Amino acid sequence: MGSFAMKILKEDITAVPGIMAAGVHCGLKKNGDKDLALIYSKEPSVAAGVFTRNKFKAPPLLVTARHMAGPVRAVVVNSGIANACTGEQGLQDALKTAEIAADKLGIKKEEVLVASTGVIGFYLPMEKIAFGIEKAVSELSAGGGKEAAMAIMTTDTVSKESACRVEDSKASSTFTIAGMAKGSGMICPDMATMLAFLATDVKIKKELLQKALAKAADYSFNLITVDGDTSTNDMVLLLANGVSDVEITEDSPLWETFNQALLHVCRDLAYQIVADGEGATKVIKLTVKGAPDYRTARKLARTVLNSSLVRTAFFGEDANWGRIITAMGYTDVEFYPERVNIFLGPVQVTASGKGLVFDELQAKQVLMQREIPVLIDLNMGTEEVTAWGCDLSYEYVKINSDYRS
């Protein structure tokens, strides 16, 4: 990273200068937990975003995609109700949410992005939303990021935040990237994930910010899975408010540094989502190496990690490598089975597509770990991709069998 060094911060999205946040309860959740978050930038920001490819796109996504074409000042997020499959009324409610926030903040409604997460098919109770926005505006602070991160949770058991600061050797030139995310179930993003909101204080053109976010998402959020389900509401948003004196251009030496810092925050948030997967007892860190390209590696990794049989084997700490090769075999990507080597931690279980005699006790010890490293070597090329998933436990079924209640 040249003369610049990246420092990991144990802070939230408000670590970014010029960013304020709040998280409040407005009555959407029956248990009294916080259910509405507000992120506010003191200065106009350029925005980048990646969104779900699910054909049932929720109204908040449609409004946000439209509004982010211009400068952005705020993001309103509610949890508990997804405002998905709600038709024209849902669209009007999403627009009204932006309008209410704009009025309370003294900005234009087009400068407000909106997001929702929760149960599908229910309308937003707009009186409660209005009350929550007014309350959140009054509680905005440079230290409100933690409350905001808590307010976007649904089945999450912990809030998820990440931040880093990049500075030169003299600390005379710095920039910060920070964010928060929610996600625990219905996790198998395609061009985005659940909900994630990031901010940075660099000066950067919108097109370049979009390029950086798309790449970071491909190597972080798009490489995780909990259950193979892609939501109607998935989005990742990144705001750049330009408060720092650091300007990022594609031909500047800081371009790669910025990409590395952004990838760190995205990967950190993505990992926290998998680690908090509904009912998860283990994180599976799957590396596919020797692939001919990113698409091949990603598709194989996600197919293996989405296999119910693979995931239950990891839950039961059973070194059943046959389930891994079976999952690989039913993908539509081209590879050579006779070249495949598979390792569970340091234990090699297959060589050239054939099973090996291995130490079952040593393999069991690997599978007992909280994070289980798995390596699949295709011996076809130079591409290497690491993806993350989790095991499938009894608790996952319990959580999702009565989600609406």
C-alpha positions as CSV (number, residue, x, y, z in Angstrom):
1,M,0.0,0.0,0.0
2,G,3.0,2.3,-0.5
3,S,3.4,5.0,2.2
4,F,-0.2,4.5,3.3
5,A,-1.2,2.1,6.1
6,M,-4.7,0.7,6.9
7,K,-5.8,0.8,10.5
8,I,-8.7,-1.4,11.6
9,L,-11.1,0.5,13.8
10,K,-13.5,-0.9,16.3
11,E,-16.1,1.7,15.4
12,D,-19.3,2.0,13.4
13,I,-20.5,3.9,10.3
14,T,-20.2,7.3,12.2
15,A,-16.4,6.8,12.2
16,V,-16.6,8.5,8.8
17,P,-16.3,12.3,9.3
18,G,-19.6,14.0,8.4
19,I,-21.8,11.0,8.9
20,M,-24.4,10.9,11.7
21,A,-26.8,8.2,12.6
22,A,-29.6,7.1,14.9
23,G,-31.6,4.0,15.7
24,V,-35.1,4.1,17.3
25,H,-38.2,2.0,18.1
26,C,-41.3,3.2,16.4
27,G,-43.6,0.2,16.9
28,L,-43.0,-2.1,13.9
29,K,-41.5,-4.8,16.1
30,K,-43.8,-6.3,18.7
31,N,-40.9,-7.0,21.1
32,G,-40.0,-3.3,21.5
33,D,-36.6,-3.6,19.8
34,K,-35.3,-0.7,17.7
35,D,-36.8,-0.9,14.2
36,L,-35.9,2.3,12.3
37,A,-32.5,3.6,11.4
38,L,-31.4,6.9,9.9
39,I,-28.0,7.6,8.3
40,Y,-27.3,11.3,7.5
41,S,-24.5,13.0,5.7
42,K,-23.8,16.6,6.5
43,E,-22.6,17.1,3.0
44,P,-24.1,15.9,-0.3
45,S,-22.8,12.5,-1.3
46,V,-22.4,10.5,-4.4
47,A,-23.9,7.1,-4.1
48,A,-23.2,3.7,-5.5
49,G,-25.4,0.6,-5.1
50,V,-25.8,-3.1,-6.0
51,F,-29.2,-4.7,-5.8
52,T,-30.9,-8.1,-5.8
53,R,-31.6,-9.9,-9.1
54,N,-34.7,-11.4,-7.6
55,K,-37.6,-10.6,-10.0
56,F,-39.8,-9.6,-7.1
57,K,-38.0,-6.3,-6.3
58,A,-39.4,-4.5,-3.3
59,P,-40.6,-0.9,-3.8
60,P,-37.8,0.6,-1.6
61,L,-35.3,-0.7,-4.1
62,L,-37.1,0.9,-7.0
63,V,-37.2,4.3,-5.1
64,T,-33.6,4.1,-4.0
65,A,-32.3,3.2,-7.5
66,R,-34.1,6.2,-8.9
67,H,-33.0,8.7,-6.2
68,M,-29.3,7.7,-6.1
69,A,-28.9,9.1,-9.6
70,G,-28.3,12.5,-7.9
71,P,-26.7,13.7,-4.7
72,V,-27.7,11.8,-1.5
73,R,-27.9,13.1,2.0
74,A,-29.8,10.4,4.0
75,V,-30.8,6.8,4.1
76,V,-33.9,5.6,6.1
77,V,-34.1,1.9,6.9
78,N,-37.0,0.1,8.7
79,S,-37.0,-3.5,10.0
80,G,-39.9,-5.8,10.8
81,I,-41.8,-5.2,7.5
82,A,-40.2,-5.7,4.1
83,N,-42.7,-3.6,2.1
84,A,-42.3,-6.2,-0.6
85,C,-45.1,-7.5,-3.0
86,T,-47.1,-4.5,-1.9
87,G,-47.9,-3.0,-5.4
88,E,-48.6,0.6,-6.0
89,Q,-49.4,1.4,-2.3
90,G,-46.0,0.0,-1.4
91,L,-44.3,2.2,-3.9
92,Q,-46.2,5.3,-2.6
93,D,-45.3,4.3,1.0
94,A,-41.6,4.1,0.1
95,L,-41.8,7.5,-1.6
96,K,-43.7,8.9,1.3
97,T,-40.9,7.7,3.7
98,A,-38.4,9.6,1.7
99,E,-40.6,12.7,1.6
100,I,-41.2,12.6,5.4
101,A,-37.5,12.3,6.1
102,A,-36.6,15.1,3.7
103,D,-39.1,17.4,5.3
104,K,-37.7,16.7,8.8
105,L,-34.1,17.1,7.6
106,G,-34.7,20.1,5.5
107,I,-33.5,18.5,2.3
108,K,-35.0,17.3,-1.0
109,K,-36.9,14.0,-1.1
110,E,-34.7,12.9,-4.0
111,E,-31.7,13.1,-1.6
112,V,-33.2,10.3,0.6
113,L,-32.7,6.6,-0.1
114,V,-35.0,4.0,1.6
115,A,-34.7,0.4,2.5
116,S,-36.9,-2.1,4.3
117,T,-36.4,-5.6,5.7
118,G,-38.7,-8.1,7.5
119,V,-41.9,-10.0,6.6
120,I,-43.0,-9.9,3.0
121,G,-46.5,-8.9,1.9
122,F,-47.4,-6.3,4.6
123,Y,-47.9,-2.6,4.2
124,L,-45.9,-0.1,6.2
125,P,-47.9,1.6,9.0
126,M,-47.0,5.1,7.8
127,E,-48.0,6.9,11.1
128,K,-45.5,4.8,12.9
129,I,-42.9,5.4,10.2
130,A,-43.4,9.1,10.4
131,F,-43.2,9.0,14.2
132,G,-39.9,7.0,14.0
133,I,-38.4,9.3,11.4
134,E,-39.1,12.4,13.6
135,K,-37.7,10.6,16.6
136,A,-34.6,9.5,14.7
137,V,-33.9,13.0,13.3
138,S,-34.0,14.4,16.9
139,E,-31.5,11.7,18.0
140,L,-29.0,12.0,15.2
141,S,-25.5,12.1,16.4
142,A,-21.9,11.3,15.5
143,G,-22.1,8.4,17.9
144,G,-25.4,6.9,16.8
145,G,-24.0,4.2,14.5
146,K,-24.3,1.3,16.9
147,E,-28.0,2.1,17.6
148,A,-28.6,2.3,13.8
149,A,-27.0,-1.0,13.2
150,M,-29.2,-2.6,15.9
151,A,-32.3,-1.0,14.4
152,I,-31.9,-2.8,11.0
153,M,-31.7,-6.3,12.6
154,T,-34.4,-9.0,12.1
155,T,-33.3,-12.5,13.1
156,D,-29.8,-11.3,13.6
157,T,-28.4,-12.1,17.1
158,V,-25.7,-9.4,16.9
159,S,-25.3,-6.1,15.1
160,K,-22.7,-5.9,12.4
161,E,-20.3,-3.0,12.0
162,S,-16.9,-2.5,10.4
163,A,-14.5,0.4,9.9
164,C,-11.0,1.2,8.8
165,R,-8.9,4.3,8.3
166,V,-6.1,4.7,5.8
167,E,-3.4,7.3,6.5
168,D,0.0,8.2,5.2
169,S,3.2,8.0,7.2
170,K,2.8,11.5,8.4
171,A,-0.9,11.1,9.1
172,S,-1.4,14.3,7.2
173,S,-3.7,12.7,4.6
174,T,-6.4,10.2,5.7
175,F,-9.6,8.7,4.6
176,T,-12.1,6.4,6.3
177,I,-14.5,3.6,5.1
178,A,-17.1,2.2,7.5
179,G,-20.4,0.4,7.3
180,M,-23.1,-1.7,8.9
181,A,-25.0,-4.7,7.7
182,K,-27.9,-7.0,8.6
183,G,-28.4,-10.6,7.6
184,S,-28.8,-14.0,9.2
185,G,-31.2,-15.9,7.0
186,M,-32.4,-15.8,3.4
187,I,-28.8,-15.2,2.5
188,C,-27.4,-16.1,-1.0
189,P,-26.9,-12.7,-2.6
190,D,-26.6,-12.1,-6.3
191,M,-25.0,-8.7,-7.0
192,A,-25.8,-7.6,-3.5
193,T,-26.6,-8.9,0.0
194,M,-29.4,-8.5,2.5
195,L,-28.9,-4.9,3.6
196,A,-25.5,-3.2,3.9
197,F,-24.8,0.5,4.2
198,L,-21.3,1.9,3.8
199,A,-19.8,5.4,3.8
200,T,-16.5,7.0,3.0
201,D,-15.2,10.6,3.1
202,V,-13.1,10.5,-0.1
203,K,-13.7,12.6,-3.1
204,I,-14.6,10.3,-6.0
205,K,-16.7,10.4,-9.1
206,K,-19.9,8.4,-9.0
207,E,-19.0,6.0,-11.9
208,L,-15.7,5.1,-10.2
209,L,-17.4,4.6,-6.9
210,Q,-19.8,2.2,-8.6
211,K,-17.0,0.3,-10.2
212,A,-15.2,-0.1,-6.8
213,L,-18.3,-1.3,-5.0
214,A,-19.3,-3.8,-7.7
215,K,-15.9,-5.4,-7.5
216,A,-15.8,-5.4,-3.7
217,A,-19.3,-7.0,-3.6
218,D,-18.2,-9.7,-6.1
219,Y,-15.3,-10.7,-3.7
220,S,-17.2,-10.4,-0.5
221,F,-21.0,-10.3,-0.3
222,N,-21.4,-12.4,-3.5
223,L,-19.2,-15.1,-2.0
224,I,-21.3,-15.9,1.1
225,T,-24.4,-18.1,1.6
226,V,-26.4,-19.2,4.6
227,D,-29.3,-21.0,3.0
228,G,-29.3,-20.4,-0.8
229,D,-32.2,-17.9,-0.7
230,T,-31.9,-14.5,-2.4
231,S,-34.2,-11.9,-0.9
232,T,-36.5,-9.4,-2.6
233,N,-34.9,-6.5,-0.7
234,D,-31.2,-7.1,-0.9
235,M,-29.0,-4.1,-1.4
236,V,-25.6,-2.6,-0.7
237,L,-25.2,1.1,-0.7
238,L,-22.0,3.2,-0.5
239,L,-22.0,7.0,0.1
240,A,-19.0,9.2,-0.5
241,N,-19.3,12.6,1.0
242,G,-16.0,14.1,-0.1
243,V,-15.2,15.6,3.3
244,S,-11.6,14.3,3.2
245,D,-8.9,16.0,1.2
246,V,-8.1,12.7,-0.5
247,E,-9.3,12.4,-4.0
248,I,-9.5,9.0,-5.7
249,T,-9.1,8.7,-9.4
250,E,-8.5,5.5,-11.4
251,D,-5.0,6.5,-12.4
252,S,-3.9,7.7,-8.9
253,P,-1.7,5.5,-6.7
254,L,-4.5,5.5,-4.1
255,W,-7.0,3.7,-6.4
256,E,-5.8,0.2,-5.3
257,T,-5.4,1.3,-1.7
258,F,-9.0,2.5,-1.7
259,N,-10.2,-0.8,-3.3
260,Q,-8.3,-2.8,-0.7
261,A,-9.8,-0.8,2.2
262,L,-13.3,-1.1,0.8
263,L,-12.8,-4.9,0.2
264,H,-11.7,-5.3,3.8
265,V,-14.9,-3.6,5.2
266,C,-17.1,-5.6,2.8
267,R,-15.5,-8.9,3.6
268,D,-15.6,-8.2,7.3
269,L,-19.3,-7.5,7.2
270,A,-20.0,-10.5,4.9
271,Y,-18.1,-12.8,7.3
272,Q,-20.1,-11.4,10.3
273,I,-23.3,-12.3,8.4
274,V,-22.3,-15.9,7.8
275,A,-21.0,-16.3,11.4
276,D,-24.4,-15.1,12.6
277,G,-26.3,-17.4,10.2
278,E,-29.6,-18.6,11.6
279,G,-28.8,-21.6,13.8
280,A,-25.2,-21.8,12.6
281,T,-22.6,-23.5,14.8
282,K,-19.8,-23.4,12.3
283,V,-18.4,-21.2,9.5
284,I,-17.2,-23.0,6.4
285,K,-14.3,-21.2,4.7
286,L,-14.2,-22.8,1.2
287,T,-11.4,-21.9,-1.2
288,V,-11.6,-23.0,-4.8
289,K,-8.2,-22.7,-6.4
290,G,-6.8,-23.7,-9.8
291,A,-10.0,-22.5,-11.5
292,P,-10.0,-21.1,-15.1
293,D,-12.0,-18.0,-14.1
294,Y,-14.0,-16.3,-11.3
295,R,-17.4,-17.5,-12.5
296,T,-16.3,-21.2,-12.4
297,A,-14.8,-20.8,-8.9
298,R,-17.8,-18.9,-7.5
299,K,-20.4,-21.2,-8.9
300,L,-18.7,-24.3,-7.6
301,A,-18.1,-22.8,-4.2
302,R,-21.7,-21.6,-3.8
303,T,-23.1,-24.9,-5.0
304,V,-21.1,-26.8,-2.4
305,L,-21.9,-24.4,0.4
306,N,-25.7,-24.4,-0.5
307,S,-25.9,-28.2,-0.4
308,S,-28.1,-29.3,2.5
309,L,-26.3,-32.6,2.6
310,V,-22.9,-30.9,2.8
311,R,-24.0,-28.5,5.5
312,T,-25.6,-31.2,7.6
313,A,-22.4,-33.2,7.4
314,F,-20.5,-30.3,8.7
315,F,-23.0,-29.8,11.5
316,G,-22.6,-33.5,12.4
317,E,-18.8,-33.2,12.1
318,D,-18.7,-36.0,9.6
319,A,-15.9,-35.9,7.0
320,N,-18.2,-37.1,4.3
321,W,-16.3,-35.7,1.3
322,G,-18.5,-37.6,-1.1
323,R,-21.2,-35.0,-0.6
324,I,-18.8,-32.3,-1.7
325,I,-17.9,-34.0,-5.0
326,T,-21.6,-34.8,-5.6
327,A,-22.5,-31.1,-5.3
328,M,-19.7,-30.1,-7.6
329,G,-20.8,-32.7,-10.1
330,Y,-24.3,-31.3,-10.5
331,T,-23.2,-27.8,-11.4
332,D,-23.3,-26.7,-15.1
333,V,-19.7,-25.5,-15.1
334,E,-17.0,-27.4,-16.9
335,F,-14.1,-29.0,-14.9
336,Y,-12.1,-32.2,-14.9
337,P,-13.2,-34.6,-12.0
338,E,-10.0,-36.6,-12.5
339,R,-7.9,-33.6,-11.5
340,V,-9.8,-32.6,-8.3
341,N,-8.0,-32.6,-4.9
342,I,-9.9,-31.8,-1.7
343,F,-8.6,-30.9,1.7
344,L,-10.3,-30.5,5.1
345,G,-7.8,-28.3,6.8
346,P,-4.5,-30.1,6.5
347,V,-6.2,-33.4,5.8
348,Q,-6.3,-34.4,2.1
349,V,-9.4,-36.6,1.5
350,T,-9.2,-36.9,-2.3
351,A,-6.4,-36.9,-4.9
352,S,-7.0,-36.7,-8.7
353,G,-10.7,-37.3,-8.1
354,K,-10.3,-40.5,-6.1
355,G,-10.8,-41.0,-2.3
356,L,-7.8,-41.4,0.0
357,V,-7.3,-43.3,3.2
358,F,-7.0,-40.5,5.8
359,D,-6.8,-40.0,9.6
360,E,-10.5,-39.8,10.6
361,L,-9.6,-38.5,14.1
362,Q,-7.5,-35.7,12.6
363,A,-10.4,-34.9,10.2
364,K,-12.8,-34.9,13.1
365,Q,-10.6,-32.4,15.0
366,V,-10.8,-30.1,12.0
367,L,-14.6,-30.4,11.8
368,M,-14.9,-29.6,15.5
369,Q,-13.5,-26.1,14.9
370,R,-15.7,-23.0,14.8
371,E,-14.2,-22.1,11.4
372,I,-13.6,-25.1,9.1
373,P,-11.2,-24.5,6.2
374,V,-11.9,-26.5,3.0
375,L,-9.8,-26.4,-0.1
376,I,-10.9,-27.6,-3.5
377,D,-8.1,-27.6,-6.1
378,L,-9.4,-28.0,-9.7
379,N,-5.9,-27.9,-11.3
380,M,-7.2,-26.0,-14.3
381,G,-6.0,-22.4,-14.0
382,T,-4.8,-19.6,-11.8
383,E,-8.0,-18.2,-10.4
384,E,-8.5,-18.6,-6.6
385,V,-11.7,-17.6,-4.8
386,T,-12.6,-17.9,-1.1
387,A,-16.3,-18.1,-0.2
388,W,-18.0,-18.5,3.2
389,G,-21.0,-20.5,4.3
390,C,-22.3,-22.2,7.5
391,D,-23.7,-25.5,8.6
392,L,-27.3,-26.5,8.8
393,S,-28.6,-27.1,12.3
394,Y,-31.9,-28.0,14.0
395,E,-32.1,-24.4,15.1
396,Y,-32.3,-23.1,11.5
397,V,-35.5,-25.1,10.9
398,K,-36.9,-23.9,14.2
399,I,-36.3,-20.2,13.5
400,N,-37.7,-20.3,10.0
401,S,-40.8,-22.5,10.7
402,D,-42.5,-19.7,12.7
403,Y,-40.7,-16.5,11.3
404,R,-44.0,-14.5,10.9
405,S,-45.1,-15.1,14.5
